[in-house]
Amino acid sequence: MEELSTRGLVIHETQIGEYDKILTVLTPDAGKISISGKGIKSLRSRHMAATQLFSYSHFQLRKRGNYYYIDDSDLIENFYAIRSDLLKFSLASYICDVANDVTVENEDESELLRLILNTLYAIDKSLKDLELIRGAFQLRVACICGFMPDLSGCRDCHDPNPTHATLDILDGNLICDKCRKRIDSDFIDERGDFLRPVVYLDPALRSAMQYVTLARLERFLSFAIDDDVIDPFATCCEKYLLNHIERGFYSLDFYKSIL
Ligand SMILES: [Zn+2]
């Protein structure tokens, strides 16, 4: 029987009957794994604290069939403030739903796990505006998934600082307004509708997004933007991520409904 000693973050839980749960846990080296937790919902279970949604814990596990089973567990961090605030809870749920969607078993997910932990820590401690955290997370997770945009300047004329530019989301390239006029038929049909997903970036938005794509992971939130840029920043980064992973999330809709 395969044994595994690992740290892991509980990113999803499925309730089974009165006392059992199936946990989806993101680990650094074994990727996303499923843990069958018999009796862990019981108040008398010694694994209860370590197996809550958003708990980051150390696990001693055995694998049988498709599931791991817990021999031992030790809570490292429970992100207490997230559990006691509905808005933070719903944002953290969305963060973990994205993590669940973009990860697989038996892959090195250490970078993504670090990003999720940094993001949950920032939400828990209110280090930044929640919408700024959401925006930066969405863009950075897209980068980790291989969709890093090139925001260094116009794709065609290489102007490093265009006043206004269009980000072609699926290509991940920036095209300045001057260059886009020459190739408008690539972007807009005769009725004026866009043929492909794009976002408009002014210099403030572009430099914030560029910072997030290039910063060291531990510093990806260490930037400031004016209050009036926070909403467009979060919206642009959301559009960027969701177009690449080709889906939406109920948890995101709920979070936005109570924002
Ligand atoms: Zn150009």
Boltz pocket constraint, residues with backbone or C-beta under 6 A from the ligand:
constraints:
  - pocket:
      binder: B
      contacts: [[A, 154], [A, 155], [A, 156], [A, 157], [A, 158], [A, 159], [A, 175], [A, 176], [A, 177], [A, 178], [A, 179], [A, 180]]
      max_distance: 6.0
